[in-house]
Amino acid sequence: MDHTVIGSSPTPSPTPTLSPSAGAAGRRAWVEQIMGMPISIHLRGSGLRRPADGENGVAAAIADTFAVLREVEDRFSTYSPDSEISRMARGELTARDAHPQVRDVIRLCEQARERTEGWFDARRPDGTGGSTFDPTGLVKGWAVQRACSALASRLPEHDVLVNAGGDIAVWCAREDGEPWHLAIENPLDRTALLARLDLRTGGLATSGTAARGAHIYSPATGSAATELASVSVIGPSLMWADVYATAAFARGPAAVGWLRTLEHHAWLVVDLDGTTTSSGG
């Protein structure tokens, strides 16, 4: 059975909490609203029919994964005044005293800035002429990739897919097994698809304005980036695919030349007139 998951940035909407969906034998999906978006976990493999999933540890693994993602949200949310990121912004907490995850993300944000020649920058305009540290552009992909890897380790007989608002991390237990079937939607007509791809391990990330409007800022101008419709990147890690897609979208049309320098990644750029350019990978 074809099991296509759309890679896009759908508008966040209320979704049921931890309710496994019915489907074909050997396939289950669960969804929760976390980080302001629906995050769904999909599994394929044996022992997924009730009540077996409760007996082989699947249910506990899913619940634990959602709990960890909620902890990440609590720690990194820029909307919660009690999060460590908000406390750091107010000068109440230093990076040295923050949770090790915060220090890890700070390090990765600096690495991302270097890898993208400054086009991915966790410092964003604060509306007063200054800037504030906002790592959320990296945290989602980082957290979802970690969740996928943790589930793959905990449930080694199952194929895993984690979808966070259209950014997707996947892992397949067997190299000769069925891959995950993914698709990239058209940002100018979200009822249409631009591409389909099969992926066994790695991530697909899309940055654009179709769902959330202009929310990615250009480090060069400090203004919202609006020169492209979307950029999708596929690679070995969702976190880096997401970073590269965000940086490319911020860079605008000139990003095509830079994207061509990336190794082990495929990509698809959609211009405002609907013209597409891709790596052909």
PAKOLLUM-233431 format. One record per residue (C-alpha): y, x, z. Coordinates in steps of 0.02 Angstrom, whole numbers, padded with zeros to 5 digits, always signed. Each point is the difference from the previous one (the first is absolute). Example, Ala and Ser with C-alpha at 12.3 -4.5 7.8 and 13.67 -1.06 7.14 Angstrom:
BEGIN
-00225+00615+00390;+00172+00069-00033;
This chain:
BEGIN
+00000+00000+00000;+00173+00063-00043;+00105+00027+00156;+00175+00042-00058;+00134+00042+00127;+00179-00003-00062;+00107+00153+00033;+00178-00058+00020;+00124-00039+00137;-00020-00186+00034;+00126-00092+00107;-00061-00002+00180;-00058-00173+00055;-00087-00072+00152;-00187+00027-00005;-00145-00048+00114;-00046+00119+00140;-00165+00093-00010;-00088-00134-00100;-00143+00066-00107;-00003-00084-00169;-00154-00071-00079;-00055+00082-00161;-00143+00074-00094;-00147+00071+00096;+00039+00174+00064;+00188-00021-00010;+00119-00048+00139;+00188+00005+00025;+00112-00015+00152;+00190-00012+00007;+00138+00015+00129;+00189+00002-00008;+00054+00174+00056;+00155+00104-00041;+00079-00156-00075;-00132-00020-00135;-00179-00061-00023;-00124+00141+00026;-00175-00039-00058;-00162+00095+00025;-00140-00023-00127;-00179+00060+00024;-00150+00004-00114;-00176+00039+00058;-00152-00065+00088;+00004-00093+00165;+00162-00094-00034;-00069-00175+00017;+00025-00085+00166;-00058+00031+00133;-00058+00171-00057;+00177+00068-00013;+00020-00024+00187;-00163+00091+00034;+00028+00156-00104;+00174+00041+00062;+00100-00064-00148;+00098-00131+00098;+00046+00126+00135;+00052+00130-00129;+00114-00125-00088;+00079-00058+00163;+00029+00180+00056;+00079+00045-00168;+00124-00143+00010;+00039+00048+00180;+00039+00179-00053;+00113-00063-00140;+00093-00109+00125;+00023+00152+00113;+00076+00093-00148;+00117-00146-00030;+00054+00000+00183;+00030+00187-00003;+00094+00015-00165;+00089-00166-00024;+00185+00018-00034;+00023-00183+00047;-00071+00011+00175;+00124+00072+00127;-00146+00062+00104;-00086+00102-00136;+00001+00189+00013;+00097+00012-00163;+00136-00116+00067;+00007+00096+00163;+00018+00164-00096;+00142-00076-00102;+00092-00042+00161;-00029+00175+00069;-00114-00063+00139;-00153+00095-00062;-00022+00169-00081;-00131+00045-00129;-00073+00124+00125;-00033-00141+00124;-00057-00128-00129;-00178-00049-00038;-00097+00129-00103;-00006-00125-00144;+00189+00000-00006;+00006+00188-00010;-00132-00004-00136;+00100-00125-00101;+00160+00102+00021;-00093+00152-00069;-00070-00100-00146;+00171-00072-00042;+00071+00175-00013;-00148+00053-00106;+00027-00153-00111;+00184+00045-00021;-00048+00175-00056;-00138-00059-00118;+00116-00125-00085;+00149+00118-00015;+00097-00107+00123;-00029-00167-00086;-00104-00065+00144;+00111+00010+00153;-00034-00086+00166;+00184+00005+00040;+00082-00162-00058;+00182-00057+00000;+00048-00087+00161;+00149-00097-00071;+00130+00106+00090;-00002+00151-00114;-00138+00084+00099;-00189-00009-00006;-00146-00043+00111;-00182+00055+00001;-00110-00135-00076;-00178+00058-00038;-00064-00172-00048;-00008+00051-00184;-00138+00121+00047;-00077-00086+00150;-00078-00146-00093;-00099+00108-00121;-00042+00123+00139;-00065-00136+00115;-00099-00091-00134;-00080+00160-00063;-00050+00044+00178;-00070-00175+00026;-00104+00011-00159;-00067+00173+00046;-00042-00055+00177;-00096-00152-00062;-00092+00106-00128;-00054+00117+00140;-00048-00141+00117;-00089-00105-00131;-00073+00131-00117;-00116-00124-00088;+00145-00111-00056;+00133+00012-00135;+00175-00018+00073;+00165-00063-00070;+00160-00021+00101;+00145-00089-00084;+00172+00002+00082;+00120-00107-00100;-00071+00064-00164;-00019+00184+00047;-00187+00032+00002;-00117+00132+00071;-00184-00003-00051;-00163+00090+00037;-00174-00026-00071;-00155+00049+00096;-00099+00050-00155;+00060+00099-00150;-00114-00099-00115;+00050-00168+00074;+00121-00129-00068;+00182+00057+00011;+00140-00108+00064;+00087-00093-00142;+00189+00011+00018;+00144-00064-00106;+00186+00034-00016;+00110-00152-00027;+00150-00014-00113;+00158+00007+00109;+00095-00100-00132;-00133-00136-00006;-00105+00001+00157;-00126-00120-00075;-00051+00135-00126;-00093+00164+00018;+00050+00166-00078;-00155+00102+00036;-00172-00006+00078;-00089+00148+00077;-00160+00041+00092;+00016+00109+00155;-00133+00062+00120;+00104+00106+00118;+00188+00017+00014;+00154-00108-00003;+00114-00105-00110;+00183-00024+00047;+00140-00092-00088;+00187+00013+00034;+00125-00120-00076;+00121-00144+00025;-00103-00149-00060;-00045-00064+00173;+00119+00076+00127;+00153+00029-00107;+00097+00163+00004;-00067+00086+00157;-00029+00179-00058;+00152+00114+00012;+00042+00148-00110;+00029+00156+00107;+00117+00062-00137;+00120-00148+00007;-00038-00088+00164;-00010-00163-00098;-00148-00110-00038;-00107+00059-00146;-00004-00131-00138;-00029+00096-00163;-00186-00039-00014;-00105-00157+00021;-00146+00086+00086;-00101+00159+00019;-00186+00000+00040;-00094+00157+00050;-00188+00023+00022;-00068+00152+00091;-00124+00069+00127;+00105-00058+00149;+00096-00163+00017;+00131+00085+00109;+00047+00126-00134;-00015-00128-00140;+00124-00108+00096;+00118+00147+00032;-00003+00049-00184;+00027-00179-00060;+00149-00020+00117;+00075+00167-00051;-00024-00036-00185;+00081-00171+00015;+00149+00075+00093;+00018+00133-00134;+00009-00128-00141;-00045+00030-00184;+00006+00189+00023;-00153-00017+00113;-00118-00005-00150;+00020+00186-00028;-00032+00035+00184;-00151-00115+00007;-00079+00098-00142;-00004+00152+00114;-00109-00085+00131;-00180+00056+00003;-00145-00119+00039;+00110-00154-00016;+00020-00137-00130;+00156-00106-00014;+00085-00145-00089;+00189-00021-00016;+00078-00165-00052;+00179+00002-00065;+00121-00145+00024;-00033-00059-00178;-00188-00002+00028;-00037+00163-00090;-00143+00094+00083;-00037+00185+00010;-00161+00063+00077;-00099+00158+00030;-00144-00070-00100;-00115+00044+00145;
